[in-house]
């Protein structure tokens, strides 16, 4: 079968079971080959191939709505709905999104890049169907790691209360979220997975005809209530089926058909192997193969190698943070399911008792950390910029309002590239800057990262958010450093004719440009975004020189806005002040360089702007 010629999913209904299995094999080969070139989410899609085929055989998309939680596991769905030909552009500038995208296809009714939204969205789709008296079905495909979230429980609670809805939830249980699952929910699912009923059902497939095997599973589910062996979903009012083999298309079809015919809420619990069909991904327990860059299929090695003597910012911070764990029984890292992504695997191996993974529960992570800090614990919370916004209420109401001090490591600050508009870290300055008792800093070098961490833990009176990008920085020895004792900026090249203010990676980029082209520009390193270095800002604005503020966030609510606000309060001139930043909109996927170019933030455009 030529996957590139698929126009719509209706063809799968005409296939026999052998052809379905051959299709599954072809899709896996296609995914491995394609993602090895573009990068993307590999493991989750390899594990959901048979389920997606079965869904399209039983239901009728786009009339029936498939709501993929997070959406990064929708690649097979994209292939079956006619988008295989676009996979060379996956996550590329102006190309195919790595998530469901409503503007991309009528088969994508919902889009999300964060977990645990699907059941809540399902509730809305179901209520709308009831209000409009429509007959289609709404199906949410949810990973077991997403059930940890409070949003999922809120949605289950609501749906269990409704009498006029019939949602279908497919629980895709692979014992992983991004990395290994944690918490009581994981243990509850493991109990179901290891039950005699499931194990005997799996083993009986080899001994009994399919019709008897399926009848056996249905009867087993029916008698569970009499034995008081109820699942959490039974208690919420759902008809629960499972666990069943998520790689057996015929069995999946049987239970999906049962769910389709029922006029009440249903949960089908399937067990799958994340990364199925590619051994390095199958055996991964850390999350390395969850989201990958281009790689060599034969070896699994990344095609993108770091420049000599450089480290990712995540790795730099994980190395620096070890100093605070050493001989400190009161130090803890609280992390929401991102140990691998935040570069903390080695830390966990060295200090397993000093890092606590709370699962995909960002709100809980911040609230829990606040209470720990109240009890004389020293807390570091590394969290992606776009994920921290999920805990905004806890940062404002619980952490900052009570003026408790923790250190937030805001990973993936600024543009992130291929993950696109759901993951761009371009709003954190705006949503943190207006919260009292909150400081925001960003280092430009590894040495400055060491200084700012020391300031945050030992000098600052309030919580400190330390921003750092998805990029890299030069590795350097930081054992000998001069402490930062108060909010302050630094300046490079003070004899210029124009002022340029930048921070983080942009400061280094501008410094290199000024040096290489011998530009007469005064470059200021705004390492403290909040509070400002008020003395330095006053001198800059009183200089009479044209002054540019280069942001890695949107122009709304960033450092430039803070400078304008300060100038207004102090009656300082602003007629020479201009902000260079991203527009007030959601920024699509593409490389950082391509996005800079699109919005006039590339070196050439900035140089022409400031010299004009």
C-alpha positions in Angstrom: 0.0 0.0 0.0 1.3 3.5 -0.9 0.6 5.6 2.2 1.3 8.7 0.3 -1.8 8.1 -1.9 -4.3 7.9 1.0 -7.0 10.5 0.7 -9.3 9.7 3.6 -9.7 6.9 6.2 -12.7 5.2 4.6 -10.5 2.6 2.8 -9.6 0.9 6.1 -13.2 -0.4 6.5 -12.7 -2.5 3.3 -9.5 -4.2 4.5 -9.4 -7.8 5.8 -7.5 -8.5 9.0 -4.3 -9.6 7.3 -4.3 -6.4 5.3 -4.9 -4.4 8.5 -1.9 -5.9 10.1 0.2 -5.3 7.0 -1.0 -1.7 7.1 0.1 -1.4 10.7 3.6 -2.7 9.8 3.9 -0.3 6.9 2.9 2.7 9.1 5.5 1.8 11.7 8.2 1.6 9.1 7.0 4.9 7.6 7.0 6.6 11.0 10.5 5.5 11.9 11.9 6.5 8.5 10.2 9.8 8.5 10.8 10.9 12.1 14.5 9.9 11.8 14.8 12.8 9.2 12.5 15.5 10.8 12.4 14.6 14.5 9.2 14.4 16.3 7.3 12.3 18.8 8.2 8.7 18.0 7.4 6.3 20.9 3.8 7.4 21.5 2.9 7.0 17.9 4.5 3.6 17.4 2.4 2.4 20.4 -0.9 3.6 19.0 -0.9 2.2 15.4 -3.4 -0.6 15.8 -5.7 1.4 18.0 -5.9 4.2 15.4 -6.6 1.8 12.6 -9.3 0.2 14.7 -10.9 3.6 15.5 -11.1 4.5 11.9 -12.7 1.1 11.0 -15.4 1.4 13.7 -16.1 5.1 13.6 -16.6 7.7 10.9 -14.2 10.6 11.1 -14.8 13.6 10.7 -18.4 13.1 11.6 -17.3 11.2 14.7 -14.8 13.3 16.7 -11.4 11.9 17.7 -9.9 13.9 20.5 -6.3 13.0 21.2 -5.0 14.0 24.6 -1.9 16.3 24.0 -2.1 15.5 20.3 1.5 14.5 19.7 0.3 10.8 19.3 -1.9 11.7 16.3 0.6 11.0 13.6 -1.1 7.7 12.6 -4.4 9.5 12.5 -2.7 12.1 10.2 -1.5 9.3 7.9 -4.9 7.7 7.6 -6.6 11.0 6.9 -4.5 11.8 3.9 -1.5 13.7 5.3 1.3 11.1 4.8 2.6 13.1 1.8 3.2 16.1 4.1 5.4 14.2 6.6 8.7 15.5 5.1 7.5 18.9 6.5 6.6 17.6 9.9 7.4 20.3 12.6 9.2 22.3 9.8 8.5 26.0 9.1 5.1 26.4 7.4 4.8 22.6 7.4 2.8 19.8 9.1 2.1 20.4 12.8 3.4 17.8 15.3 -0.1 18.0 17.0 -3.7 17.9 15.9 -4.4 21.2 14.1 -7.9 22.4 13.3 -6.7 24.5 10.4 -4.9 21.5 8.9 -7.8 19.1 8.6 -11.5 18.6 9.2 -10.4 15.3 11.0 -8.8 17.4 13.8 -11.6 18.7 15.9 -9.5 19.7 18.9 -5.9 20.7 19.4 -3.6 20.8 22.4 0.1 20.5 23.2 -0.4 20.1 27.0 -1.7 16.9 28.6 -5.0 16.1 30.3 -7.3 18.4 28.3 -9.0 15.6 26.3 -11.7 14.4 28.8 -12.7 18.0 29.6 -13.0 18.8 25.9 -14.9 15.5 25.5 -17.4 16.7 28.1 -17.9 19.9 26.1 -18.4 18.0 22.8 -20.8 15.7 24.4 -22.9 18.4 26.0 -23.0 20.3 22.6 -24.1 17.1 20.9 -26.9 16.7 23.5 -28.0 20.4 23.1 -28.1 20.0 19.3 -29.7 16.5 19.4 -27.0 15.1 17.1 -26.2 11.4 16.8 -22.4 11.2 16.2 -19.9 9.8 18.7 -17.1 11.6 20.6 -14.0 9.7 21.5 -11.1 10.8 23.7 -7.8 8.9 23.4 -6.1 9.5 26.7 -2.7 8.3 28.1 -2.5 6.8 31.5 0.0 9.6 32.6 -2.7 12.2 31.8 -5.0 10.8 34.4 -2.8 12.2 37.2 -4.0 15.7 36.4 -6.7 17.4 38.4 -8.3 18.5 35.1 -8.9 14.9 34.1 -10.5 14.2 37.5 -12.7 17.3 37.3 -13.9 16.2 33.9 -14.6 12.6 35.0 -16.5 13.9 38.0 -18.6 16.1 35.7 -19.4 13.4 33.2 -20.3 10.9 35.9 -22.9 13.5 37.1 -24.5 13.9 33.7 -27.4 11.7 32.5 -27.7 12.8 28.9 -24.2 12.1 27.6 -22.5 9.0 26.2 -18.7 9.8 26.0 -16.2 7.1 25.0 -12.8 7.2 26.6 -9.9 5.1 25.3 -7.4 4.7 28.1 -4.1 4.0 26.4 -2.1 2.4 29.2 1.6 2.0 28.4 3.0 2.6 31.9 4.6 5.8 30.7 3.8 9.5 30.2 6.9 11.2 29.0 8.9 9.0 31.3 7.9 6.3 33.8 4.7 7.1 35.6 4.5 7.8 39.3 1.8 8.0 42.0 -1.1 6.0 43.2 -2.9 6.2 39.8 -0.1 4.3 38.2 -0.4 1.6 40.9 -4.1 1.3 40.5 -3.7 0.7 36.8 -0.9 -1.7 37.4 -3.2 -3.7 39.7 -5.8 -3.9 36.8 -3.1 -4.8 34.4 -1.7 -7.6 36.5 -5.1 -9.0 37.5 -5.7 -12.7 37.0 -8.6 -11.8 34.7 -6.4 -9.8 32.3 -3.5 -12.2 32.4 -5.7 -15.2 31.8 -7.5 -13.4 29.0 -4.2 -12.6 27.3 -2.9 -16.1 27.6 -6.2 -17.7 26.6 -6.1 -16.0 23.1 -3.7 -18.8 22.0 -6.1 -21.5 23.3 -9.5 -20.3 22.5 -11.3 -19.0 19.3 -11.7 -15.2 19.1 -15.4 -15.3 19.8 -14.9 -17.3 23.0 -12.0 -15.1 24.1 -14.0 -11.9 23.6 -17.1 -13.4 25.3 -14.8 -14.3 28.2 -13.5 -10.8 28.6 -17.1 -9.3 28.5 -18.4 -11.8 31.1 -15.4 -11.1 33.3 -16.1 -7.4 33.2 -19.8 -8.1 33.9 -19.1 -10.1 37.1 -16.5 -7.8 38.5 -19.2 -5.8 40.3 -20.6 -8.8 42.1 -17.0 -9.5 43.3 -16.6 -5.9 44.5 -13.7 -5.7 42.1 -14.7 -2.3 40.8 -12.4 0.1 39.0 -12.2 3.8 39.6 -14.2 4.3 36.3 -17.1 2.1 37.6 -17.3 4.4 40.6 -17.5 7.4 38.3 -20.4 5.8 36.5 -18.7 4.6 33.3 -19.0 1.1 31.8 -15.5 -0.2 32.1 -13.9 -2.8 29.7 -10.4 -4.0 30.0 -7.6 -4.2 30.2 -7.4 -5.6 26.7 -4.5 -6.0 24.2 -4.0 -2.7 22.4 -2.1 -4.3 19.6 -4.8 -6.7 18.5 -6.9 -4.9 15.9 -9.7 -7.5 15.9 -10.1 -7.4 19.7 -10.0 -3.6 19.6 -12.8 -3.5 17.0 -15.0 -5.7 19.1 -14.9 -3.5 22.2 -15.0 -0.3 20.2 -18.2 -1.6 18.5 -19.6 -2.4 22.0 -18.9 1.1 23.1 -20.4 2.6 19.9 -23.7 0.7 20.5 -23.9 1.7 24.2 -25.8 4.9 25.0 -23.9 5.5 28.2 -20.3 6.6 29.3 -17.7 4.0 28.4 -14.0 3.5 29.2 -12.0 1.0 27.2 -8.7 0.3 29.0 -6.1 -0.9 26.5 -2.5 -1.9 27.2 0.1 -1.0 24.6 3.8 -1.0 24.3 5.2 2.6 23.9 7.8 2.6 21.0 6.5 -0.8 19.7 8.4 -1.8 16.6 11.7 0.0 17.2 13.8 -1.6 19.9 15.6 1.5 21.3 12.2 3.1 21.9 10.6 -0.1 23.3 13.3 -0.4 25.9 13.4 3.2 26.9 12.4 3.9 30.5 13.7 7.4 30.8 11.7 9.2 28.0 14.7 9.6 25.6 12.5 8.4 22.7 9.4 10.4 23.6 10.4 13.4 21.5 13.5 13.1 19.4 15.5 15.1 16.9 16.7 13.5 13.6 18.5 10.2 14.3 20.3 7.3 12.7 17.9 4.4 12.5 20.5 1.7 12.7 22.2 3.0 15.8 19.7 5.3 17.4 22.3 8.1 17.6 21.3 11.7 17.2 22.3 13.3 13.9 22.6 16.7 15.7 25.8 16.9 17.7 26.6 19.8 20.2 29.5 22.0 19.3 32.7 21.2 21.2 32.7 22.5 24.8 29.0 23.4 24.8 26.1 22.1 26.9 22.4 22.5 26.7 21.0 25.0 29.2 19.1 22.1 30.9 22.3 20.2 31.4 24.1 23.3 32.7 21.5 23.9 35.3 21.4 20.2 36.3 25.2 20.3 36.9 25.0 23.6 38.9 22.1 22.5 41.0 24.1 19.6 42.5 26.0 22.0 44.7 22.9 22.7 46.7 22.0 19.0 47.2 25.5 18.1 48.4 25.5 17.7 52.2 22.1 19.5 52.4 19.4 17.2 53.9 16.8 20.0 53.5 17.2 20.4 49.7 14.7 19.0 47.3 13.9 19.2 43.6 10.2 19.0 42.8 9.6 18.1 39.1 6.4 17.4 37.1 7.3 14.4 35.0 10.3 16.0 33.2 13.4 14.3 34.8 14.9 13.4 31.4 13.7 16.6 29.5 15.2 18.8 32.3 18.5 16.9 32.2 18.2 15.5 35.7 18.8 11.8 35.1 22.3 11.9 36.6 21.1 14.0 39.5 18.4 11.4 40.2 21.0 8.6 40.1 23.3 10.5 42.6 20.6 11.9 44.8 17.5 9.7 44.4 16.0 10.9 47.7 16.4 14.6 46.9 14.3 14.7 43.7 10.5 14.1 43.8 8.6 13.5 40.5 5.0 14.4 41.0 3.8 13.4 37.5 2.1 15.7 35.1 0.7 17.9 37.8 2.2 21.4 37.5 -0.3 23.1 39.8 0.3 20.5 42.5 4.1 20.8 42.1 4.0 24.5 42.9 1.5 24.3 45.8 3.4 21.3 47.3 6.7 23.1 46.9 5.3 26.1 48.7 4.2 24.1 51.7 7.6 22.3 51.8 9.4 25.7 51.7 7.2 26.9 54.6 8.8 24.0 56.6 12.4 25.1 56.1 13.0 23.1 53.0 15.1 24.5 50.2 13.2 23.9 47.0 14.1 24.0 43.3 11.3 23.5 40.7 12.5 23.1 37.1 9.5 23.4 34.7 9.0 24.3 31.1 7.8 27.9 30.5 4.7 26.8 28.7 3.9 24.2 31.4 4.4 26.7 34.3 1.4 28.7 32.9 -0.8 25.8 34.0 0.2 26.6 37.6 -0.4 30.3 37.4 -3.0 30.4 40.2 -0.7 28.5 42.5 2.3 30.8 41.7 0.2 33.9 42.4 -2.2 32.8 45.1 -0.3 30.2 47.1 3.4 31.0 46.5 3.8 34.7 46.0 0.8 36.0 48.0 2.2 34.2 51.1 5.7 35.4 50.2 7.3 32.0 50.4 10.6 31.5 48.7 11.4 28.8 46.2 13.5 28.9 43.1 11.8 28.2 39.7 13.9 27.0 36.9 12.0 28.1 33.8 13.3 25.8 31.1 12.5 26.3 27.4 12.1 30.1 27.9 11.7 31.9 24.6 11.2 30.2 21.2 11.3 26.4 21.1 11.1 25.6 17.4 9.3 22.5 16.2 6.8 22.1 19.0 5.2 25.4 17.9 2.5 27.6 19.4 1.6 25.3 22.3 5.1 25.2 23.6 6.7 28.6 22.8 8.0 30.1 26.1 7.1 33.6 25.1 4.6 34.6 27.8 6.3 33.8 31.1 7.7 37.3 31.7 4.3 38.8 31.2 2.4 36.4 33.4 5.1 36.5 36.2 6.1 40.1 36.1 2.9 41.6 37.5 2.9 39.2 40.5 4.2 40.8 43.7 7.0 39.1 45.6 8.4 37.5 42.4 11.8 38.2 40.8 12.7 37.2 37.3 16.3 36.7 36.0 18.1 35.2 33.0 21.8 34.4 32.7 23.7 34.9 29.5 26.6 32.6 30.4 27.1 29.5 32.6 29.1 31.6 35.1 26.2 34.0 35.3 23.8 31.1 35.8 26.0 30.1 38.8 25.9 33.6 40.2 22.1 33.9 39.8 21.4 30.6 41.4 23.6 31.6 44.3 21.7 34.9 44.5 18.3 33.2 44.3 19.1 30.7 47.1 21.2 32.8 49.4 20.5 36.5 48.9 17.0 37.0 47.4 14.1 37.7 49.8 11.4 36.4 47.5 10.8 33.6 45.0 13.1 33.8 42.0 12.3 32.6 38.5 15.4 31.8 36.5 14.7 31.7 32.8 16.9 29.7 30.3 16.3 28.7 26.7 16.2 25.4 24.9 19.5 26.4 23.3 23.1 25.8 24.4 25.9 27.8 26.0 29.6 27.5 26.4 30.7 25.3 29.3 33.0 27.0 31.8 34.5 26.5 35.2 32.3 28.3 37.7 34.1 27.3 41.0 35.5 30.8 41.3 32.9 33.5 41.0 32.0 36.9 42.4 28.6 36.9 44.1 25.8 39.1 42.8 24.5 40.9 45.9 21.7 43.0 44.4 19.7 43.3 41.2 22.2 44.7 38.6 22.9 44.9 34.9 26.2 44.8 33.1 27.4 46.7 30.0 29.5 45.8 27.1 31.1 48.6 24.9 30.2 51.9 26.5 31.3 54.3 23.8 28.6 53.7 21.2 26.0 55.9 19.5 23.0 53.6 20.2 21.8 51.7 23.3 20.8 48.1 22.9 19.3 46.2 25.9 19.1 42.4 25.7 19.2 39.3 28.0 20.0 35.6 27.9 20.9 34.1 24.5 20.0 37.3 22.7 22.7 39.2 24.7 25.4 36.8 23.6 24.1 36.9 20.0 24.2 40.7 19.9 27.6 40.8 21.6 29.0 38.6 18.9 27.4 40.7 16.2 28.7 43.9 17.7 32.3 42.5 18.0 32.4 40.9 14.6 31.1 44.0 12.8 32.7 46.6 15.1 29.4 48.4 15.6 29.2 51.5 17.8 26.5 50.1 20.0 26.3 50.2 23.8 25.1 46.7 24.8 23.4 46.2 28.2 22.9 42.8 29.8 19.5 42.9 31.5 20.1 39.8 33.6 17.5 41.1 36.1 14.2 41.5 34.3 12.4 42.1 37.6 13.4 44.1 39.6 15.1 46.4 37.1 18.5 47.9 37.7 16.8 51.3 38.2 20.1 53.2 38.3 21.2 51.7 35.0 17.9 52.2 33.3 17.8 55.9 34.5 21.2 56.5 33.0 20.2 54.8 29.7 17.0 56.9 29.3 18.8 60.1 30.2 21.6 59.5 27.7 19.5 60.9 24.9 20.6 58.0 22.6 18.2 55.9 20.6 17.5 52.8 22.8 16.3 49.4 21.7 15.1 46.6 23.9 15.4 43.2 22.3 13.0 40.6 23.7 12.7 36.8 23.3 9.0 37.1 24.2 6.1 39.0 22.9 6.2 42.8 23.1 3.2 42.8 25.4 4.3 42.7 29.1 8.0 42.0 28.6 11.1 43.8 29.7 10.4 46.8 27.4 7.0 47.2 29.0 8.6 47.2 32.4 11.1 49.9 31.3 8.2 52.1 29.9 6.3 51.7 33.2 9.4 52.7 35.3 10.1 55.7 33.0 6.5 56.9 33.4 6.6 56.6 37.1 10.0 58.5 37.3 9.1 61.0 34.6 12.0 59.9 32.4 12.0 60.4 28.6 10.8 57.6 26.4 10.7 59.2 23.0 13.9 57.4 22.0 12.8 54.0 23.3 11.7 51.2 21.0 10.9 47.5 21.7 12.0 44.8 19.3 10.0 41.6 20.1 7.5 39.1 18.9 4.0 40.3 18.0 1.0 39.8 20.2 0.0 36.5 18.6 0.6 32.7 18.9 3.8 31.8 17.1 3.7 28.7 14.8 6.5 26.1 14.6 9.7 26.5 12.8 13.4 26.8 13.6 14.3 29.7 15.9 16.3 31.3 13.1 13.3 31.1 10.7 11.0 32.7 13.2 13.5 35.5 14.0 13.7 36.2 10.3 9.9 36.3 9.9 9.4 38.8 12.6 12.5 41.0 12.0 14.6 39.7 14.9 17.4 38.2 12.9 20.9 39.8 13.0 20.7 41.5 9.7 17.3 43.2 10.3 18.3 44.2 13.8 21.6 45.7 12.6 19.8 47.6 9.8 17.2 48.9 12.3 19.6 50.2 14.9 22.0 51.7 12.4 19.2 53.5 10.5 
